[in-house]
Amino acid sequence: MKRAIKHVPVKLKSFLLPLLLSSFILCTDIRYLESGSMAPTLPTGSLVITCAFIKPHIGSVCAYKHNGIIVVHRIMAKSENGYIFKGDANNTADPAAIQASDILGTMIIGIPPLFIF
C-alpha cells in the first residue's frame, strides 16, 4: 500500500509538468496589478498570468487595452457594443464597452503577493 501511494505523486508530476510547461509557452503575458480594483480576489501586488487562446466569457478575469492603458477586470456582461468589465472592488462597471479584439488575454492563474518570492 505505501509503495502505491509513493508512486502517485511521481505519475501526477509527470502528467502535470508538460501540461504546465505547455500552458506557459502559450501564455501571452504576466501582469502585475498596481491597484486594488480586483480585491479581495486579486489584491494589489498580485501577478496575473493571461492566455490569449482562452475564449473570454462572463465571469472571466481578462486583461484588455483601452486608450493605451492595460486593465485587468472581470467580464460582467456582453452587449451588442462589446464586453462590460468591472473590477471586483469597484461599485460600478468600467465606462466603455470593450471589443473582443482589445482583450489581450484571459487569466489562467492569479498569484497573490503573499506567494510571490
Secondary structure, 3 states (H helix, E strand, C coil): CHHHHHHHHHHHHHHHHHHHHHHHHHEEEEEECCCCCCCCCCCCCCEEEEECCCCCCCCCEEEEEECCEEEEEEEEEEECCEEEEECCCCCCCCCCCECHHHEEEEEEEEECHHHCC
